[in-house]
């Protein structure tokens, strides 16, 4: 099976993901490449190993926007102000996608921490998808990803 091949060749384990979703995403690659079958696609992967990276980008989900789940960010801000206002926090944003959440956390910390604490704070943003990380480094975003950003925050940080 193709998912076994992907796991054994690259170590990416999509075998327990929702099969219909994974196969739909793989089918998009097949259609784009005009590849008639999964078997033919397996041969293509052998012939062109860089196709694994393109496939991986299609298989990973990057749903992201600034201050997604606003109530979570509001509660996090309260907690930071109450318990950690004077501490130089280290935050890890794993699976950061295109970076909206990491930048949202940076804004939250800038708003909630003391000057001394924010100057010592660190945010580590990681993702398994290198293309997503490149997009995060560029920090160029569409208006749709800004729907939860208040106007005063837009004016101050963007």
N, CA, C and O of each residue as an XYZ file, in Angstrom:
632
protein
N       0.849     -1.198      0.000
C       0.000      0.000      0.000
C       0.881      1.242      0.000
O       2.003      1.224      0.507
N       0.371      2.295     -0.562
C       1.120      3.535     -0.710
C       1.481      4.155      0.642
O       2.583      4.682      0.793
N       0.588      4.105      1.617
C       0.872      4.680      2.931
C       2.004      3.929      3.628
O       2.795      4.533      4.352
N       2.085      2.625      3.416
C       3.197      1.838      3.955
C       4.515      2.271      3.318
O       5.533      2.407      3.997
N       4.477      2.481      2.019
C       5.674      2.916      1.296
C       6.146      4.265      1.837
O       7.336      4.452      2.087
N       5.226      5.195      2.015
C       5.574      6.522      2.523
C       6.194      6.405      3.908
O       7.181      7.074      4.214
N       5.611      5.553      4.740
C       6.147      5.356      6.084
C       7.556      4.757      6.038
O       8.459      5.234      6.725
N       7.736      3.728      5.240
C       9.034      3.040      5.205
C      10.114      3.882      4.525
O      11.283      3.816      4.907
N       9.733      4.663      3.531
C      10.722      5.479      2.815
C      11.088      6.760      3.561
O      12.248      7.169      3.564
N      10.086      7.399      4.202
C      10.316      8.714      4.805
C      10.045      8.787      6.308
O      10.435      9.753      6.963
N       9.384      7.774      6.849
C       9.085      7.793      8.279
C       7.850      8.611      8.625
O       7.557      8.829      9.801
N       7.130      9.061      7.613
C       5.906      9.830      7.857
C       4.761      8.839      7.999
O       4.463      8.092      7.067
N       4.130      8.830      9.140
C       3.131      7.804      9.412
C       1.720      8.373      9.299
O       1.191      8.955     10.245
N       1.133      8.194      8.140
C      -0.250      8.615      7.890
C      -1.196      7.416      7.895
O      -2.355      7.538      7.499
N      -0.708      6.262      8.341
C      -1.490      5.030      8.262
C      -2.713      5.049      9.167
O      -3.690      4.360      8.878
N      -2.691      5.806     10.240
C      -3.841      5.843     11.145
C      -4.673      7.109     11.000
O      -5.586      7.348     11.790
N      -4.366      7.909     10.008
C      -5.173      9.090      9.724
C      -6.474      8.639      9.076
O      -6.596      7.500      8.626
N      -7.416      9.520      9.036
C      -8.690      9.205      8.389
C      -8.411      8.871      6.918
O      -8.012      9.730      6.132
N      -8.628      7.621      6.580
C      -8.233      7.117      5.266
C      -8.841      7.930      4.122
O      -8.152      8.224      3.145
N     -10.111      8.294      4.225
C     -10.741      9.026      3.114
C     -10.078     10.386      2.906
O      -9.928     10.827      1.767
N      -9.683     11.049      3.978
C      -9.008     12.348      3.851
C      -7.634     12.203      3.225
O      -7.265     12.965      2.332
N      -6.879     11.221      3.696
C      -5.529     11.005      3.163
C      -5.601     10.638      1.680
O      -4.852     11.176      0.864
N      -6.496      9.732      1.343
C      -6.578      9.293     -0.049
C      -7.077     10.428     -0.952
O      -6.661     10.523     -2.107
N      -7.944     11.272     -0.448
C      -8.409     12.429     -1.229
C      -7.241     13.359     -1.525
O      -7.120     13.869     -2.639
N      -6.384     13.584     -0.541
C      -5.223     14.459     -0.736
C      -4.215     13.839     -1.701
O      -3.631     14.543     -2.525
N      -4.010     12.533     -1.603
C      -3.112     11.854     -2.541
C      -3.713     11.899     -3.946
O      -2.998     12.106     -4.926
N      -5.014     11.706     -4.036
C      -5.681     11.739     -5.340
C      -5.512     13.091     -6.025
O      -5.451     13.162     -7.253
N      -5.435     14.161     -5.242
C      -5.192     15.483     -5.833
C      -3.827     15.522     -6.512
O      -3.688     16.100     -7.591
N      -2.817     14.910     -5.888
C      -1.488     14.852     -6.509
C      -1.560     14.033     -7.802
O      -0.976     14.416     -8.815
N      -2.279     12.900     -7.764
C      -2.393     12.060     -8.942
C      -3.040     12.835    -10.089
O      -2.574     12.781    -11.227
N      -4.111     13.551     -9.780
C      -4.802     14.316    -10.814
C      -3.908     15.414    -11.379
O      -3.868     15.627    -12.591
N      -3.198     16.103    -10.506
C      -2.315     17.180    -10.937
C      -1.208     16.653    -11.859
O      -0.803     17.325    -12.808
N      -0.736     15.463    -11.568
C       0.356     14.868    -12.344
C      -0.142     14.012    -13.510
O       0.650     13.447    -14.264
N      -1.469     13.927    -13.643
C      -2.071     13.074    -14.666
C      -1.566     11.634    -14.527
O      -1.212     10.974    -15.504
N      -1.547     11.182    -13.286
C      -1.059      9.846    -12.944
C      -2.290      8.937    -12.775
O      -3.153      9.230    -11.947
N      -2.382      7.860    -13.529
C      -3.622      7.075    -13.552
C      -3.914      6.211    -12.322
O      -5.071      5.866    -12.082
N      -2.884      5.849    -11.532
C      -3.158      4.935    -10.421
C      -2.166      5.159     -9.284
O      -1.140      5.818     -9.453
N      -2.495      4.595     -8.119
C      -1.588      4.658     -6.979
C      -0.298      3.889     -7.274
O       0.783      4.288     -6.840
N      -0.417      2.808     -8.001
C       0.767      2.040     -8.389
C       1.703      2.865     -9.262
O       2.919      2.851     -9.073
N       1.121      3.586    -10.222
C       1.932      4.452    -11.073
C       2.564      5.575    -10.247
O       3.696      5.989    -10.500
N       1.816      6.056     -9.263
C       2.354      7.123     -8.406
C       3.511      6.595     -7.560
O       4.481      7.313     -7.316
N       3.411      5.346     -7.114
C       4.487      4.716     -6.358
C       5.760      4.654     -7.201
O       6.855      4.912     -6.701
N       5.612      4.313     -8.468
C       6.753      4.284     -9.391
C       7.315      5.694     -9.559
O       8.531      5.885     -9.576
N       6.439      6.667     -9.683
C       6.878      8.060     -9.817
C       7.678      8.496     -8.594
O       8.685      9.191     -8.729
N       7.238      8.091     -7.394
C       7.982      8.417     -6.171
C       9.380      7.810     -6.195
O      10.337      8.429     -5.730
N       9.497      6.610     -6.733
C      10.817      5.988     -6.853
C      11.690      6.758     -7.846
O      12.886      6.946     -7.622
N      11.087      7.191     -8.924
C      11.809      7.883     -9.984
C      12.169      9.318     -9.597
O      13.225      9.828     -9.972
N      11.270      9.964     -8.838
C      11.464     11.374     -8.472
C      11.237     11.545     -6.968
O      10.141     11.922     -6.554
N      12.252     11.273     -6.146
C      12.096     11.358     -4.688
C      11.675     12.736     -4.183
O      11.135     12.841     -3.082
N      11.908     13.794     -4.958
C      11.471     15.127     -4.520
C       9.944     15.234     -4.496
O       9.394     16.143     -3.875
N       9.263     14.310     -5.168
C       7.798     14.293     -5.138
C       7.289     14.002     -3.728
O       6.180     14.407     -3.379
N       8.082     13.307     -2.915
C       7.676     13.067     -1.528
C       7.408     14.391     -0.805
O       6.434     14.508     -0.061
N       8.262     15.375     -1.024
C       8.076     16.667     -0.352
C       6.796     17.360     -0.804
O       6.081     17.948      0.007
N       6.513     17.288     -2.094
C       5.267     17.893     -2.595
C       4.051     17.153     -2.039
O       3.055     17.775     -1.670
N       4.138     15.834     -1.983
C       3.057     15.036     -1.401
C       2.874     15.382      0.068
O       1.753     15.566      0.543
N       3.988     15.467      0.776
C       3.925     15.778      2.206
C       3.227     17.108      2.457
O       2.434     17.237      3.390
N       3.527     18.085      1.626
C       2.888     19.393      1.761
C       1.375     19.282      1.579
O       0.615     20.002      2.227
N       0.940     18.385      0.705
C      -0.502     18.176      0.517
C      -1.131     17.390      1.653
O      -2.302     17.590      1.974
N      -0.364     16.501      2.262
C      -0.915     15.654      3.316
C      -1.028     16.373      4.660
O      -1.906     16.053      5.461
N      -0.161     17.325      4.906
C      -0.211     18.039      6.182
C      -1.212     19.175      6.082
O      -1.336     19.835      5.051
N      -1.916     19.382      7.173
C      -2.994     20.375      7.212
C      -2.454     21.639      7.855
O      -1.869     21.602      8.938
N      -2.657     22.748      7.179
C      -2.162     24.024      7.681
C      -3.315     25.029      7.776
O      -3.358     26.010      7.034
N      -4.230     24.774      8.685
C      -5.308     25.708      8.935
C      -4.795     26.683      9.977
O      -4.479     26.293     11.101
N      -4.713     27.933      9.608
C      -4.090     28.880     10.513
C      -4.639     30.281     10.281
O      -4.990     30.654      9.162
N      -4.702     31.034     11.347
C      -5.065     32.450     11.267
C      -4.614     33.103     12.562
O      -4.383     32.422     13.561
N      -4.490     34.401     12.544
C      -4.093     35.125     13.745
C      -5.197     35.031     14.791
O      -6.379     35.174     14.479
N      -4.796     34.792     16.026
C      -5.701     34.720     17.175
C      -6.875     33.780     16.922
O      -8.008     34.050     17.320
N      -6.571     32.654     16.241
C      -7.579     31.625     16.043
C      -8.011     31.152     17.425
O      -7.168     30.999     18.309
N      -9.264     30.924     17.626
C      -9.824     30.607     18.945
C      -9.587     31.788     19.896
O      -8.844     31.657     20.869
N     -10.210     32.930     19.622
C      -9.966     34.148     20.411
C     -10.171     33.967     21.917
O      -9.474     34.596     22.714
N     -11.115     33.118     22.312
C     -11.353     32.916     23.747
C     -10.160     32.247     24.424
O      -9.893     32.499     25.599
N      -9.446     31.403     23.698
C      -8.244     30.766     24.243
C      -7.157     31.827     24.451
O      -6.485     31.840     25.482
N      -6.994     32.699     23.484
C      -5.990     33.757     23.617
C      -6.358     34.719     24.743
O      -5.477     35.199     25.456
N      -7.646     35.006     24.910
C      -8.071     35.883     26.008
C      -7.734     35.250     27.354
O      -7.229     35.930     28.247
N      -8.007     33.966     27.506
C      -7.700     33.268     28.762
C      -6.189     33.179     28.985
O      -5.711     33.331     30.109
N      -5.460     32.936     27.929
C      -4.006     32.874     28.033
C      -3.443     34.227     28.481
O      -2.533     34.275     29.309
N      -3.966     35.297     27.951
C      -3.521     36.633     28.349
C      -3.802     36.874     29.832
O      -2.959     37.416     30.547
N      -4.974     36.474     30.284
C      -5.307     36.600     31.715
C      -4.306     35.821     32.567
O      -3.801     36.330     33.568
N      -4.029     34.594     32.164
C      -3.113     33.752     32.933
C      -1.712     34.354     32.960
O      -1.053     34.352     34.000
N      -1.258     34.866     31.823
C       0.070     35.482     31.769
C       0.117     36.694     32.700
O       1.071     36.857     33.461
N      -0.898     37.534     32.643
C      -0.927     38.732     33.485
C      -0.980     38.369     34.967
O      -0.335     39.019     35.790
N      -1.743     37.336     35.309
C      -1.911     36.948     36.708
C      -0.678     36.253     37.285
O      -0.254     36.555     38.401
N      -0.110     35.328     36.523
C       0.895     34.438     37.095
C       2.316     34.616     36.568
O       3.270     34.223     37.238
N       2.474     35.197     35.384
C       3.802     35.213     34.771
C       4.223     36.582     34.252
O       5.165     36.671     33.465
N       3.568     37.626     34.661
C       3.833     38.963     34.115
C       5.304     39.364     34.202
O       5.805     40.059     33.318
N       5.996     38.939     35.248
C       7.394     39.348     35.451
C       8.403     38.280     35.034
O       9.603     38.445     35.256
N       7.934     37.197     34.438
C       8.835     36.100     34.077
C       9.176     36.148     32.584
O       8.311     36.417     31.750
N      10.421     35.890     32.265
C      10.857     35.787     30.871
C      10.453     34.399     30.361
O      11.167     33.420     30.576
N       9.329     34.327     29.701
C       8.781     33.044     29.271
C       9.484     32.504     28.033
O       9.998     33.252     27.202
N       9.487     31.187     27.943
C       9.918     30.492     26.741
C       8.704     29.726     26.246
O       8.128     28.919     26.975
N       8.325     29.982     25.015
C       7.120     29.382     24.444
C       7.520     28.571     23.219
O       8.319     29.015     22.394
N       6.953     27.380     23.117
C       7.175     26.553     21.939
C       5.859     26.441     21.194
O       4.872     25.949     21.741
N       5.839     26.884     19.976
C       4.676     26.750     19.102
C       5.009     25.632     18.113
O       5.598     25.869     17.058
N       4.615     24.398     18.482
C       4.927     23.261     17.611
C       3.830     23.136     16.555
O       2.664     23.422     16.829
N       4.193     22.722     15.386
C       3.217     22.668     14.303
C       2.743     24.059     13.954
O       1.542     24.297     13.821
N       3.683     24.985     13.803
C       3.323     26.406     13.646
C       2.763     26.743     12.277
O       2.289     27.861     12.075
N       2.800     25.820     11.334
C       2.246     26.102     10.007
C       2.908     27.313      9.384
O       4.134     27.379      9.289
N       2.115     28.253      8.968
C       2.621     29.464      8.314
C       2.959     30.574      9.301
O       3.349     31.667      8.890
N       2.816     30.308     10.591
C       3.320     31.231     11.601
C       2.317     32.133     12.288
O       2.688     32.863     13.207
N       1.067     32.110     11.878
C       0.099     33.029     12.474
C      -0.022     32.866     13.982
O      -0.091     33.854     14.714
N      -0.048     31.613     14.452
C      -0.176     31.398     15.891
C       1.061     31.887     16.641
O       0.943     32.497     17.704
N       2.243     31.621     16.092
C       3.471     32.073     16.753
C       3.509     33.600     16.840
O       3.877     34.157     17.874
N       3.132     34.264     15.765
C       3.107     35.726     15.794
C       2.002     36.236     16.728
O       2.167     37.271     17.373
N       0.894     35.525     16.801
C      -0.173     35.900     17.734
C       0.315     35.809     19.176
O       0.018     36.672     20.002
N       1.067     34.752     19.463
C       1.624     34.594     20.811
C       2.620     35.706     21.102
O       2.658     36.222     22.219
N       3.423     36.081     20.119
C       4.372     37.173     20.308
C       3.644     38.473     20.646
O       4.069     39.208     21.537
N       2.568     38.753     19.951
C       1.777     39.961     20.223
C       1.164     39.875     21.613
O       1.191     40.843     22.373
N       0.611     38.713     21.941
C       0.021     38.518     23.268
C       1.054     38.779     24.361
O       0.771     39.488     25.326
N       2.239     38.212     24.214
C       3.276     38.420     25.234
C       3.694     39.882     25.301
O       3.916     40.413     26.389
N       3.802     40.533     24.156
C       4.169     41.957     24.144
C       3.133     42.792     24.884
O       3.468     43.807     25.495
N       1.888     42.370     24.829
C       0.807     43.103     25.492
C       0.687     42.749     26.977
O       0.242     43.578     27.772
N       1.072     41.543     27.355
C       0.781     41.052     28.699
C       1.974     41.013     29.649
O       1.784     41.023     30.866
N       3.183     40.968     29.131
C       4.357     40.878     29.996
C       4.937     42.267     30.283
O       4.728     43.216     29.527
N       5.658     42.354     31.375
C       6.380     43.590     31.673
C       7.495     43.761     30.641
O       7.866     42.808     29.955
N       8.020     44.966     30.538
C       9.096     45.232     29.584
C      10.300     44.337     29.847
O      10.890     43.797     28.911
N      10.666     44.179     31.104
C      11.814     43.353     31.453
C      11.571     41.892     31.050
O      12.464     41.231     30.520
N      10.386     41.413     31.299
C      10.074     40.020     30.968
C      10.033     39.802     29.454
O      10.535     38.793     28.960
N       9.441     40.736     28.725
C       9.339     40.548     27.275
C      10.716     40.600     26.623
O      10.953     39.928     25.620
N      11.614     41.386     27.180
C      12.952     41.457     26.580
C      13.724     40.158     26.773
O      14.694     39.916     26.056
N      13.328     39.328     27.706
C      13.981     38.035     27.916
C      13.176     36.854     27.412
O      13.611     35.710     27.537
N      12.014     37.114     26.849
C      11.144     36.031     26.382
C      11.647     35.453     25.060
O      12.311     36.136     24.281
N      11.324     34.196     24.827
C      11.690     33.518     23.580
C      10.493     32.742     23.068
O       9.732     32.163     23.843
N      10.337     32.735     21.762
C       9.310     31.916     21.126
C      10.006     31.036     20.104
O      10.725     31.527     19.233
N       9.789     29.736     20.216
C      10.330     28.770     19.279
C       9.166     28.258     18.447
O       8.204     27.714     18.990
N       9.245     28.427     17.150
C       8.183     27.979     16.252
C       8.760     26.918     15.326
O       9.719     27.169     14.596
N       8.169     25.736     15.365
C       8.663     24.629     14.561
C       7.529     24.006     13.763
O       6.359     24.097     14.138
N       7.894     23.378     12.664
C       6.921     22.640     11.867
C       7.685     21.608     11.061
O       8.837     21.831     10.689
N       7.062     20.503     10.796
C       7.691     19.446     10.017
C       7.738     19.807      8.533
O       8.528     19.237      7.780
N       6.896     20.751      8.113
C       6.800     21.156      6.712
C       7.720     22.353      6.466
O       7.452     23.456      6.941
N       8.790     22.132      5.731
C       9.779     23.185      5.484
C       9.209     24.346      4.675
O       9.597     25.494      4.891
N       8.289     24.062      3.743
C       7.670     25.140      2.968
C       6.816     26.036      3.867
O       6.786     27.254      3.688
N       6.130     25.436      4.824
C       5.336     26.223      5.767
C       6.248     27.118      6.601
O       5.922     28.280      6.842
N       7.376     26.593      7.040
C       8.333     27.405      7.803
C       8.887     28.557      6.971
O       9.065     29.662      7.483
N       9.158     28.308      5.703
C       9.625     29.388      4.829
C       8.569     30.483      4.724
O       8.897     31.669      4.746
N       7.310     30.091      4.611
C       6.222     31.080      4.562
C       6.146     31.843      5.885
O       5.912     33.051      5.889
N       6.340     31.152      7.000
C       6.310     31.817      8.311
C       7.433     32.840      8.428
O       7.236     33.926      8.974
N       8.605     32.495      7.919
C       9.736     33.436      7.969
C       9.453     34.691      7.143
O       9.855     35.790      7.526
N       8.771     34.530      6.025
C       8.453     35.678      5.163
C       7.397     36.568      5.801
O       7.394     37.782      5.596
N       6.498     35.963      6.575
C       5.459     36.700      7.304
C       4.621     37.601      6.401
O       4.381     38.767      6.718
N       4.184     37.054      5.286
C       3.268     37.758      4.390
C       1.948     37.001      4.452
O       1.895     35.803      4.178
N       0.879     37.715      4.816
C      -0.388     37.042      5.075
C      -1.540     37.684      4.317
O      -1.511     38.867      3.977
N      -2.556     36.864      4.065
C      -3.779     37.332      3.407
C      -4.713     37.931      4.446
O      -4.621     37.630      5.636
N      -5.598     38.769      3.982
C      -6.568     39.411      4.873
C      -7.414     38.391      5.633
O      -7.794     38.637      6.777
N      -7.713     37.244      5.008
C      -8.554     36.235      5.673
C      -7.934     35.750      6.972
O      -8.659     35.394      7.901
N      -6.619     35.726      7.058
C      -5.976     35.243      8.277
C      -6.006     36.288      9.389
O      -5.593     36.008     10.515
N      -6.492     37.489      9.080
C      -6.510     38.592     10.042
C      -7.906     38.855     10.619
O      -8.097     39.852     11.315
N      -8.869     37.998     10.349
C     -10.251     38.299     10.732
C     -10.461     38.449     12.239
O     -11.400     39.128     12.656
N      -9.615     37.836     13.065
C      -9.764     37.942     14.521
C      -8.850     38.995     15.144
O      -8.762     39.096     16.368
N      -8.174     39.772     14.311
C      -7.244     40.776     14.820
C      -7.983     42.106     14.980
O      -8.509     42.659     14.014
N      -8.011     42.602     16.207
C      -8.679     43.875     16.476
C      -7.941     45.009     15.770
O      -6.732     44.939     15.548
N      -8.688     46.053     15.424
C      -8.108     47.153     14.681
C      -6.930     47.820     15.399
O      -5.927     48.152     14.767
N      -7.049     48.015     16.709
C      -5.934     48.649     17.446
C      -4.680     47.763     17.421
O      -3.562     48.279     17.405
N      -4.857     46.440     17.417
C      -3.724     45.523     17.333
C      -3.134     45.579     15.918
O      -1.914     45.562     15.754
N      -3.992     45.646     14.906
C      -3.508     45.801     13.525
C      -2.663     47.062     13.377
O      -1.576     47.048     12.801
N      -3.201     48.142     13.916
C      -2.504     49.434     13.806
C      -1.151     49.401     14.503
O      -0.188     50.011     14.038
N      -1.088     48.694     15.606
C       0.146     48.696     16.408
C       1.201     47.719     15.878
O       2.394     48.020     15.926
N       0.786     46.572     15.381
C       1.755     45.520     15.071
C       1.893     45.188     13.583
O       2.831     44.486     13.205
N       1.006     45.662     12.746
C       1.062     45.249     11.327
C       1.314     46.438     10.424
O       1.392     46.282      9.205
